[in-house]
Amino acid sequence: MKVTLISDTHTKHNQLNGDLPGGDLLIHAGDFMNSGYDPMEAMEFFNWFDKISIYDTKVLIAGNHDRWMQDKPEEAQGILTGYKTIEYLQDEEMVLYFDGPNGDHPEDNIRIYGSPWQPEFYNWAFNLPRNGEALKAKWDAIPENTDILITHGPAQTYLDTAGAPYNTPLLGCELLKERIELIKPKIHVCGHIHGGYGYYYNGHTHFFNASILNEQYNYANKPFHFEWDSTTNEITWL
């Protein structure tokens, strides 16, 4: 399976044109808007994302800048239903079925779960009190058999240090880290902390911070693109 990961495009999605090579799965881990109050920002992004025709499946979650998605959820998701190629996940699971017509090999299916929440961060969208019960409940809802987990924010200690001029470590979520270490998804994709862009493998989970913009909101980080063997959990960079 050829996979591409992006996040934190903040209305600069058109700068990615030419940098998306195509494949089986494209994931965007949130923050496609700026202030998040203008629905036109979202719809311009949806139009762009919808027109990408070189991936079999395209998955999207919201982030803390995507206020409209939280403030007007029925309106936002009503509009999203018009985009037939976009899979939008908000505390939801989807399954890519590869078990054949008779369902003989369910172990070959890929379970994807997406959630936009993160510890409270400057009163933006999809914020919940750090280490609170409400946030813990969001992470407890992640199914134990999740293969690919998409959250907007990182888990604490995993790609969660803001770059210059902030240089602030440990911005990720402690409770998310605990859940990931318990259920061990094969892949975790996030964004949110632009300076945390990068990749780390801890022996059972491939962690990606896929923020394409740096702390100055310039397009500085290329999309991740790799071939993934979902059975062995091995990746090959492309």
Disulfide bonds with the S-S distance in Angstrom:
none
